[in-house]
Amino acid sequence: MPSINWEKIDPMLPALIQAGFTQEEIGKQFKISSSSIGRRIVKLGLWHEFDLAHDLRQSLGKSVGGRKRFHGPKERLINRKCLCCRRRFIAEGRFFFLCSECRKEATLWL
């Protein structure tokens, strides 16, 4: 398998992204996989530009895939049982497992 000449491709990526090309289209143009293009976009720090070109790609009727896995989780309230006192409470996020009283008590020991 021939190696990819990133020195040739890297200078062209920002312009192609600004023009509204998708990862798949860029990959076909250079005869490499779209996942390789996606990894290179991440490595070069061009995801912000790729996200900004989202509306242009959408208006052209193209795939609007973005970096969903890089976006933070959506916070939501969760009904939980405290791991310490076993009382029910509403957790403010997915990483809260102690009620506010037990959390205050636990911080006193730190």
C-alpha positions as CSV (number, residue, x, y, z in Angstrom):
1,M,0.0,0.0,0.0
2,P,1.5,3.3,-1.0
3,S,2.0,5.9,1.7
4,I,-0.1,9.1,1.7
5,N,1.7,12.3,0.7
6,W,0.4,14.6,3.4
7,E,2.9,17.3,2.4
8,K,0.9,17.7,-0.8
9,I,-2.6,17.4,0.8
10,D,-2.2,19.5,4.0
11,P,-2.0,22.9,2.3
12,M,-5.1,22.1,0.2
13,L,-7.3,20.9,3.1
14,P,-8.3,24.4,4.5
15,A,-9.4,25.6,1.1
16,L,-11.4,22.4,0.4
17,I,-13.1,22.6,3.8
18,Q,-14.0,26.3,3.2
19,A,-15.5,25.3,-0.2
20,G,-17.9,23.0,1.5
21,F,-16.4,19.6,0.5
22,T,-17.2,16.7,2.8
23,Q,-14.6,14.3,4.1
24,E,-15.8,11.7,1.6
25,E,-15.4,14.0,-1.3
26,I,-11.9,15.1,-0.2
27,G,-11.0,11.5,0.3
28,K,-12.2,10.5,-3.2
29,Q,-10.3,13.4,-4.7
30,F,-7.0,12.2,-3.2
31,K,-7.9,8.5,-3.5
32,I,-7.7,7.9,0.3
33,S,-10.3,6.9,2.9
34,S,-12.6,9.5,4.4
35,S,-11.5,8.3,7.9
36,S,-7.9,9.2,7.0
37,I,-9.0,12.7,6.0
38,G,-11.0,13.0,9.3
39,R,-8.0,12.0,11.4
40,R,-5.8,14.5,9.5
41,I,-8.4,17.2,10.1
42,V,-8.2,16.5,13.8
43,K,-4.4,16.4,13.8
44,L,-4.1,19.7,12.0
45,G,-6.7,21.3,14.3
46,L,-9.1,22.1,11.4
47,W,-12.3,20.8,13.0
48,H,-13.4,24.3,13.9
49,E,-13.3,25.3,10.2
50,F,-15.0,22.0,9.3
51,D,-17.8,22.8,11.8
52,L,-18.2,26.3,10.4
53,A,-18.6,25.0,6.9
54,H,-21.5,22.8,8.1
55,D,-24.2,25.2,6.9
56,L,-22.5,25.5,3.4
57,R,-22.4,21.7,3.1
58,Q,-26.0,21.4,4.2
59,S,-27.2,24.1,1.7
60,L,-25.4,22.1,-1.0
61,G,-27.4,19.0,0.0
62,K,-24.2,17.2,1.2
63,S,-23.5,15.0,4.2
64,V,-23.2,17.3,7.3
65,G,-21.3,14.9,9.5
66,G,-19.3,16.6,12.1
67,R,-17.4,15.8,15.2
68,K,-20.2,14.6,17.4
69,R,-17.9,12.5,19.5
70,F,-15.9,15.6,20.4
71,H,-18.8,17.6,21.7
72,G,-19.3,17.4,25.4
73,P,-22.2,15.4,26.9
74,K,-25.5,17.1,27.2
75,E,-26.2,17.7,30.9
76,R,-29.5,16.5,32.2
77,L,-31.1,15.9,35.6
78,I,-31.1,12.3,36.7
79,N,-33.2,10.7,39.4
80,R,-30.7,8.7,41.6
81,K,-30.3,7.0,44.9
82,C,-27.4,8.3,47.0
83,L,-24.6,5.8,47.4
84,C,-24.0,6.8,51.0
85,C,-27.4,7.4,52.6
86,R,-29.6,5.7,50.0
87,R,-32.0,8.6,49.8
88,R,-33.5,9.6,46.5
89,F,-32.1,12.9,44.9
90,I,-31.9,14.6,41.6
91,A,-28.3,14.5,40.2
92,E,-27.1,17.6,38.4
93,G,-25.1,15.5,36.0
94,R,-24.1,12.0,35.1
95,F,-21.1,12.0,37.5
96,F,-23.0,12.8,40.7
97,F,-23.7,9.8,42.9
98,L,-24.0,11.5,46.3
99,C,-26.7,13.8,47.5
100,S,-25.8,17.3,48.4
101,E,-25.7,16.6,52.2
102,C,-23.4,13.6,51.8
103,R,-21.2,15.5,49.3
104,K,-20.8,18.3,51.8
105,E,-19.9,15.8,54.5
106,A,-17.4,14.1,52.2
107,T,-15.6,17.3,51.4
108,L,-15.0,18.0,55.1
109,W,-12.8,14.9,55.2
110,L,-10.6,16.1,52.3
